[in-house]
């Protein structure tokens, strides 16, 4: 069963084995407003935990999306290239952005559980 974790930068990551599927939270999507463009990472790109993975633009702002874990991009959600509004409709499922092959599963300890993330949001 996959486990989902969160960052204080409002990314979510679903982990199954050593594959991490990454997106932004509903909170982040709401804060951005209407998403107009998602710059996806190149397949094969390697990133370290909390480095910039990709970028997103909306009518309000442009933001970097950070990698919750280190690894190599093994797939991207190409549907976002033509229909970025999926982020506003389904940020935490259909609008996943990239899958990474994790290089260090111990990094999960630096992430938040759903309950910890919800507590964090109350303080914003």
N, C-alpha and C positions, 0 to 999 in steps of 0.2 A: 504494500500500500504506500503510495507516495506521501511524503511529508512536505508541508508548505511552511516556509519561513519568510520573514520580512526584514527590511532595512529601515533605518530612520530617514533614508532618502526616498522612501515610498516605493521601493521595488518589492516584488514578491518573487520567490523562487520555489518551484516544486521539484523535489528531488526523488528520482526513482533510480536506484542503483547508483551509478556514477554519472548519470545524465541530469543536468539541472536546466529546467525550463524557466525562462525569466520574462517578467512583464512588469507593468506598473500597477499600483493599487487603484481601486475605485476612488479613493480619496484624492490621489494625484490626478487622475483623469478629470475629476470634478473641478479641482483647482485650476487645471490648465484651460478648461473650456473646450470649445470645438477644436479637435485635433485636425490639422491640415496636412501634415507631412511627418513621416517616420523615416529617419535615416538608419537603415539596418546595417549591422556589421557584416563584413565579408566572411563567408564560410572559410574556415581555416585560420582565422585571426585568433591569436592567443591574447588573453587578458589576465591581469592579476586582480585579486579581490579588491573591490571598491575603486578600480580604475574605470574610466569612461568606456562603455560598451557601445553605445549608439546615442542618437539624439532624437528629440521629438519637438515638433513645432505646432503651435496652436494660434488661434486668433489673439490670444493674450500674451504669449511668451514662447521662447525656445528654451529647452532644458536638455541637459545631458542625462543619460540613463547609465547608472553605474552597475558593474558586474557584482552581484552579491557574493560570488565565489570565483576562484581562479579556474581557468581552463581554456579549452579550444572550442571555437564555434563550430558545431557540426551541422546545424540547420538553422534556417531563418523562416519567419512567417511571411512569405512572399505576398500574401493577400493584403498586407498592410501597405505595400507599395502603391496599389491602385485604390484601396479603400481604407485610408487611415482612420475614418470615422468609426471603425470597429472598436477602437480604443475607448470611445465614449459609450458605446453600446454594451461592451463586454470586456472591460479592462482585465478582469481577473480570470478569464478563461479563453475565449476565442482570440483575444488580442495579445497572445503571447508573442514575444519579439524574437527570441533566439533560444537555442538549446546549446548548452556547453557540455563538453566532456570534462568532468571535474578533474583537476590535478591534485587536489588536497581536500579530502572529505572532512578533515578535522576543522576546516574553516567554518563549518556550519555552527560551531559553538559560539561564533561571534555574531550570529543573527538572532532576530527576535521571533518568539512564538506568536501566534495570532493574539493570544491574550496580552502579551507584553506590548505588541504593536497597538492594540486598541487602547491600552493604558497610556501609551506614548501620545496617541492622538488627542486624548482628553486634556493633555497638558499644552496643546498648541493653541 
